[in-house]
Amino acid sequence: MPRVLKWSLLVVVAIGVIAAAGPWLRDRLLPQAEPAPLDPAQAAIAERFLGRIESGDYAGAVAMLAPAVRDTLPEAELRTLWETLPQQLGGAARRGPPRGESIGGQPVVTHRLDFPALALDARIAIDADGAIIGFRLVPAQRRYEPPPPVPPEAPLVERDFRIRTPHGKPLDGTLALPKGDGPFPAVVLVQGSGPLDRDATVGPNKPFADLARGLAARGIAALRYDKRTFAHPQEFANRPFTADDEVTLDAVAAVAALRGTPGIDPDRIVVLGHSLGGMLAPRIAAADGRLAGLALVAPPALPLEDKVVMQARYLAALDGITTPEEAAAIRGLESERNTVRALTDEASAPPRLMLGLPARYWLDLRGYDPVAAAIETGLPLLLLAGERDYQVDHNDWALWEQALSGRPGAILHRYPDLNHLLMRGEGPPNPTEYFEPGRVDRHLIEDLATWVATLAAAGADD
């Protein structure tokens, strides 16, 4: 069983691999890198740094770090990071040539690391004295890559869709429509955490494309769109933001745009929120005020800071052994959780918080109860979850079930074999299965489509 340690514990919230970072990257969420001239001297330093890591000379690599960065990335942690990545991502990486980039004016030397399951960018920032002041591994910047085109004989069509908002740049998406004139009931798909494209792509999997096409083939339109942290990550650089800035505002704009689209029944629009999107779906409903229902898929019920620690414990124990290094990493996350819990205001917040999220993000979620908020909407609710989901697990489901079982207008379904991506698997769930090709379970799609169709029929009878 692959070992999954501290740095990849961020996978619990944003599926991806984020490693250590120097102070110049604090309070940034996968900031946008712009092309820049490559400084040969800095490129040579970056090459030497990565070469030492690749040869196992971790002490030599750490010696190249500036003191402030050295404190955040000790030799033991760097060793564990590097030696575990091939286990997590399917084998050794092929390192590409250096390229020059700039992030917020900071020159960076970037190497692409192509692992079998995922490509990472190794970003290395170097000061005027030749010391490394930042080292970070992030999912390689990529463009949206659409799934294979819909076959002409399929009972649906897809077309480009643009969402304009007053609070940022437009977002591009795809509207899947049943063939025919409509008006059709519709679902707006809202992703979970992290910089996800419209298909919620993870490795070879595109769960939102599966959902949208499955719904459209069953007579229900579906809109999916690039998340703002994917399309315009620079909008989050060096500024405080909330979960509403990340998710809610754009979802409300997407619903409004869809409501004004020909062929869509404006009174029969449902929001489907997955993971963090499910947690925030009640906020979307409250802001919109006209939704026909909420489909909550793998929705957390517990606070985000608690989920991080719980998932870290699970990952560390996957192989039956929690090593001293893993235990120390978990204690560090517990300390970060306690810091988040103790926050009182932005002014007094420490510069570095759990997941690199700003104090405003955590304060905004303080006291937010998604279960109570969902009930307060008064809307029909559909909850769907896989029993092989280690990210949003039975602890969350128990709270939803306790509050909603037997409640009029609430339907709950669990699927024994499904993971967080709504795909089938076997054995103890783990992050590596996200990089194995799969498809969203058709039974789940059928249950979802049946529920939406029932809402539409009930509305037509009113």
C-alpha positions in Angstrom: 0.0 0.0 0.0 1.5 3.4 -1.0 2.5 5.6 1.9 0.9 9.1 1.8 2.4 11.6 4.1 2.3 15.2 5.2 2.6 17.2 2.0 -0.1 15.2 0.2 -2.5 15.5 3.1 -3.6 18.6 1.2 -5.1 16.1 -1.2 -7.9 15.8 1.4 -9.2 19.1 0.3 -7.7 20.0 -3.1 -6.9 16.9 -5.1 -3.3 17.7 -6.1 0.1 17.7 -4.6 1.4 20.8 -2.8 4.8 20.8 -1.1 6.8 23.2 1.0 6.8 26.8 0.2 8.9 29.8 1.2 7.5 33.1 2.6 7.1 34.6 -0.9 4.3 32.1 -1.7 2.3 32.5 1.5 -1.4 33.3 1.2 -1.5 32.3 -2.5 -3.6 29.6 -4.0 -1.7 28.1 -6.9 -0.8 31.5 -8.3 -0.7 32.1 -12.0 2.8 32.0 -13.4 3.6 34.2 -16.4 6.4 33.4 -18.9 9.6 35.3 -18.2 13.2 35.3 -19.4 15.3 32.5 -18.0 18.3 33.7 -16.0 21.1 31.2 -16.8 22.8 31.7 -13.4 19.5 30.9 -11.5 18.8 28.0 -13.9 22.1 26.5 -12.9 21.3 26.9 -9.2 17.9 25.3 -9.7 19.5 22.4 -11.7 22.0 21.8 -9.0 19.3 21.9 -6.3 17.1 19.3 -8.1 20.1 17.2 -9.0 21.1 16.9 -5.4 17.5 15.9 -4.5 17.4 13.3 -7.3 20.7 11.8 -6.2 19.6 11.5 -2.6 21.8 14.4 -1.3 19.1 15.9 0.8 21.4 17.6 3.2 23.2 19.3 0.3 19.9 20.4 -1.1 18.7 21.8 2.2 22.0 23.7 2.5 21.1 25.7 -0.6 17.9 27.0 1.0 17.7 30.4 2.7 17.5 30.1 6.5 13.8 31.1 6.7 12.9 28.4 4.1 15.2 25.8 5.7 13.1 26.0 8.9 10.0 25.0 6.9 11.6 22.2 5.0 14.0 20.1 7.1 16.1 17.4 5.5 13.9 14.5 6.8 10.8 16.1 5.4 12.4 16.7 2.0 13.6 13.1 1.9 10.2 11.7 2.7 8.5 14.1 0.3 10.7 13.1 -2.7 10.9 9.4 -2.0 7.2 9.1 -1.6 6.0 11.0 -4.7 6.8 8.1 -7.1 4.7 5.8 -4.9 1.8 8.2 -5.0 2.0 9.1 -8.7 2.7 5.8 -10.3 6.5 5.8 -10.8 9.6 8.0 -11.4 9.3 11.4 -12.9 10.8 12.6 -16.2 12.2 16.1 -15.6 11.8 18.6 -18.3 14.2 21.5 -19.1 14.1 24.7 -17.0 11.9 27.6 -18.1 11.7 31.1 -16.8 8.5 32.3 -15.1 7.3 35.2 -12.9 4.8 35.1 -10.1 3.7 38.5 -8.9 7.0 39.9 -10.1 9.1 37.2 -8.4 11.4 35.4 -10.9 11.0 31.6 -10.8 12.8 28.7 -12.4 10.3 26.0 -13.2 10.9 22.4 -14.2 8.0 20.2 -15.3 8.1 16.8 -13.6 6.1 14.2 -15.6 5.0 11.4 -13.3 2.8 8.6 -14.9 -0.3 9.8 -13.1 0.2 13.5 -12.9 2.5 16.3 -14.1 3.9 18.7 -11.5 5.7 22.0 -11.8 8.7 22.4 -9.5 8.9 26.1 -8.9 12.2 27.4 -7.4 12.7 31.1 -6.4 16.3 32.3 -5.9 17.4 35.6 -4.3 20.3 37.9 -5.4 22.8 36.0 -3.3 21.9 32.6 -4.9 20.0 31.2 -2.0 16.7 29.4 -2.7 13.9 31.4 -1.1 11.0 29.3 -2.3 10.4 25.7 -3.4 7.0 24.4 -4.3 5.5 21.5 -6.2 2.1 22.3 -7.8 0.0 20.6 -10.4 1.4 21.6 -13.7 -0.4 24.6 -15.2 -2.6 23.3 -18.0 -5.3 24.3 -20.4 -8.7 22.8 -20.3 -8.7 19.6 -22.3 -12.2 18.5 -23.3 -13.4 14.9 -23.2 -14.0 13.1 -26.4 -16.7 14.7 -28.5 -20.3 13.6 -28.1 -21.1 11.0 -30.9 -23.6 12.3 -33.5 -26.0 9.5 -32.7 -26.2 10.4 -28.9 -29.4 11.9 -27.6 -27.7 15.1 -26.5 -25.6 18.0 -27.8 -23.0 20.2 -26.2 -22.2 23.9 -26.7 -19.9 26.4 -25.3 -21.3 28.6 -22.5 -19.8 31.8 -20.9 -20.7 33.1 -17.5 -20.2 36.8 -16.9 -20.0 38.1 -13.3 -19.6 41.5 -11.8 -16.8 40.3 -9.4 -14.2 38.9 -11.8 -13.3 37.8 -15.3 -15.8 35.6 -17.2 -15.8 31.9 -16.8 -16.1 29.4 -19.7 -18.2 26.3 -19.5 -20.1 23.7 -21.4 -23.9 23.3 -21.6 -25.1 19.7 -22.3 -28.6 19.7 -23.7 -31.0 16.9 -24.6 -31.9 16.9 -28.3 -35.3 18.6 -28.8 -36.9 22.0 -28.1 -37.4 21.9 -24.4 -37.9 23.7 -22.1 -35.7 21.3 -20.1 -35.2 21.1 -16.4 -31.5 21.8 -15.6 -28.7 21.1 -13.2 -25.8 23.4 -12.5 -22.7 21.5 -11.4 -20.5 23.0 -8.6 -17.1 21.5 -7.9 -15.3 20.8 -4.7 -12.1 22.3 -3.4 -9.1 23.1 -5.5 -8.4 24.6 -8.9 -10.7 22.3 -11.0 -11.8 22.7 -14.6 -15.4 22.3 -15.7 -15.1 18.5 -15.9 -13.6 18.3 -12.3 -10.7 16.5 -14.0 -8.5 14.4 -11.8 -5.9 12.4 -13.6 -7.7 10.6 -16.5 -11.1 11.0 -14.9 -13.7 13.7 -15.7 -16.6 13.1 -13.3 -18.5 16.3 -14.1 -18.4 15.4 -17.8 -19.9 12.0 -17.0 -22.6 13.6 -14.9 -23.5 16.3 -17.4 -23.7 13.9 -20.3 -25.5 11.3 -18.3 -28.2 13.8 -17.3 -28.6 15.3 -20.8 -29.0 11.8 -22.2 -31.9 11.4 -19.8 -33.7 14.6 -20.7 -32.1 17.1 -18.2 -29.8 19.9 -19.2 -26.5 20.3 -17.3 -24.1 23.2 -17.1 -20.5 22.8 -15.9 -17.9 25.5 -15.9 -14.3 26.2 -15.0 -13.8 27.1 -11.4 -12.3 30.6 -10.8 -9.2 29.2 -9.1 -8.5 27.2 -12.2 -9.4 29.8 -14.8 -8.1 32.9 -13.1 -5.9 31.9 -10.1 -4.2 35.3 -10.2 -7.4 36.9 -8.8 -6.6 35.2 -5.5 -2.9 36.1 -5.2 -1.9 38.2 -2.2 -5.5 39.1 -1.2 -7.9 37.8 1.4 -10.9 35.8 0.1 -13.7 33.6 1.3 -15.4 30.4 0.2 -18.0 32.6 -1.4 -15.4 34.3 -3.5 -14.1 30.8 -4.5 -17.4 29.1 -5.1 -20.7 30.7 -4.2 -20.7 33.9 -6.2 -19.8 32.2 -9.4 -22.4 29.5 -8.9 -25.1 32.1 -8.4 -24.0 33.8 -11.6 -24.1 30.5 -13.4 -27.6 29.8 -12.3 -28.7 33.3 -13.4 -27.0 32.8 -16.8 -28.7 29.5 -17.3 -32.1 30.8 -16.3 -32.0 33.2 -19.2 -31.0 30.6 -21.7 -33.5 29.5 -24.4 -34.6 25.9 -24.0 -34.2 26.0 -20.2 -37.1 25.9 -17.8 -36.2 28.9 -15.5 -38.3 27.5 -12.6 -36.8 24.0 -12.7 -33.1 24.6 -12.0 -31.2 22.5 -9.5 -27.7 23.0 -8.1 -25.6 19.9 -7.6 -22.7 20.6 -5.3 -19.9 18.0 -4.9 -17.8 18.0 -1.7 -17.1 21.6 -0.8 -19.6 22.6 -3.5 -22.2 20.5 -1.6 -21.2 22.1 1.7 -21.8 25.6 0.1 -24.9 24.7 -1.9 -27.3 26.0 0.8 -25.5 29.4 0.5 -26.0 29.3 -3.2 -29.7 28.5 -2.8 -30.1 31.3 -0.2 -28.4 33.8 -2.5 -30.4 32.8 -5.6 -33.8 32.4 -4.0 -35.4 30.5 -6.9 -33.9 27.1 -7.1 -36.1 24.0 -7.4 -33.9 21.8 -5.3 -30.4 20.9 -4.1 -28.5 17.7 -4.9 -25.7 17.3 -2.4 -23.0 14.8 -3.5 -20.4 13.8 -0.9 -21.2 16.9 1.2 -19.1 17.5 4.3 -21.0 18.1 7.5 -18.1 18.6 9.8 -15.9 21.7 9.8 -13.2 21.9 7.2 -10.4 22.1 9.6 -11.5 18.9 11.3 -11.8 17.1 8.0 -8.2 17.9 7.2 -7.0 16.3 10.4 -9.3 13.3 10.1 -8.3 12.5 6.6 -4.6 12.9 7.5 -5.0 10.3 10.2 -6.7 8.0 7.7 -4.0 8.4 5.1 -1.2 7.9 7.6 -2.7 4.6 8.8 -3.4 3.1 5.4 -0.6 0.6 5.6 -1.3 -0.2 9.3 1.6 1.8 10.6 1.8 5.4 11.6 5.5 6.3 11.6 7.0 8.9 13.9 7.3 11.3 10.9 3.6 10.8 10.1 2.6 11.3 13.8 4.6 14.5 13.8 3.0 15.7 10.6 -0.5 15.0 12.1 0.4 16.9 15.3 1.4 19.8 13.1 -2.0 19.7 11.4 -3.7 19.5 14.7 -1.8 22.6 15.8 -2.9 24.4 12.6 -6.5 23.3 13.3 -6.3 24.7 16.8 -5.0 28.0 15.5 -7.9 28.2 13.0 -10.3 27.5 15.9 -8.8 30.2 18.0 -9.0 32.9 15.3 -10.8 36.1 16.4 -10.1 38.5 13.6 -7.9 39.0 10.6 -5.6 41.6 12.2 -4.4 39.2 14.8 -4.1 36.1 12.6 -0.7 34.5 12.0 0.8 34.9 8.5 0.5 31.1 7.8 -2.7 29.2 8.3 -3.9 25.7 7.5 -3.9 24.9 3.7 -2.4 28.3 3.0 -5.9 29.8 3.2 -6.3 33.4 4.5 -7.9 34.2 7.9 -10.9 35.7 6.2 -11.7 32.3 4.6 -11.6 30.5 8.0 -13.5 33.2 9.8 -16.2 33.2 7.1 -16.8 29.5 7.7 -16.8 29.9 11.5 -20.0 28.5 12.9 -21.4 27.6 9.4 -23.5 24.4 9.7 -24.3 23.1 6.2 -26.8 20.6 7.6 -28.9 23.3 9.3 -28.4 25.6 6.3 -29.7 23.0 4.0 -32.8 22.5 6.1 -33.4 26.2 6.3 -33.6 26.5 2.5 -36.9 24.6 2.7 -36.0 23.0 -0.7 -36.2 19.4 -1.8 -32.9 17.7 -1.0 -31.1 14.8 -2.5 -28.0 13.4 -0.8 -25.7 11.0 -2.6 -22.5 9.5 -1.2 -20.2 6.6 -1.7 -19.3 4.3 1.2 -15.7 4.1 -0.1 -15.2 7.8 0.3 -12.4 8.5 2.8 -12.6 12.3 2.2 -16.2 12.8 3.2 -16.9 9.7 5.2 -19.4 8.0 7.6 -18.8 10.7 10.2 -20.3 13.3 7.9 -23.0 11.0 6.6 -24.2 10.2 10.2 -24.9 13.9 10.8 -26.8 14.3 7.6 -28.7 11.1 8.2 -29.6 12.1 11.7 -31.0 15.4 10.6 -32.7 14.4 7.4 -33.9 10.7 7.6 -37.6 10.7 7.4 -37.8 14.4 6.8 -40.3 15.3 4.0 -38.6 16.4 0.9 -35.2 14.8 1.7 -33.9 11.6 -0.1 -30.7 9.9 0.9 -28.8 7.3 -1.1 -25.5 5.6 -0.3 -23.5 3.4 -2.8 -21.3 0.7 -1.2 -18.6 0.6 -3.9 -18.2 4.3 -4.8 -15.3 6.6 -3.9 -15.2 10.4 -3.6 -15.2 10.7 -7.4 -18.4 8.6 -7.5 -16.5 5.8 -9.2 -16.4 2.1 -8.3 -13.4 0.5 -6.6 -12.3 -2.2 -4.2 -10.4 -2.4 -1.0 -9.4 0.4 1.3 -9.9 3.7 -0.6 -6.8 5.7 -1.3 -5.7 8.7 -3.4 -3.9 6.6 -6.0 -7.2 5.2 -7.3 -8.1 8.7 -8.5 -5.5 8.3 -11.2 -7.0 5.0 -12.5 -9.4 5.5 -15.4 -13.1 5.2 -14.3 -16.6 6.5 -15.0 -19.2 7.9 -12.6 -21.5 5.1 -11.6 -24.6 4.9 -13.9 -26.9 3.9 -11.1 -26.0 7.2 -9.3 -26.7 9.1 -12.5 -30.0 7.4 -12.9 -31.1 8.1 -9.3 -30.1 11.8 -9.8 -32.0 12.1 -13.1 -35.1 10.4 -11.7 -35.1 12.8 -8.8 -34.7 15.9 -11.0 -37.4 14.6 -13.4 -39.7 14.1 -10.4 -39.2 17.7 -9.3 -39.9 18.9 -12.8 -43.1 16.8 -13.0 -44.3 18.0 -9.6 -43.6 21.6 -10.6 -45.5 21.2 -13.8 -48.6 20.0 -11.8 -48.5 23.1 -9.5 
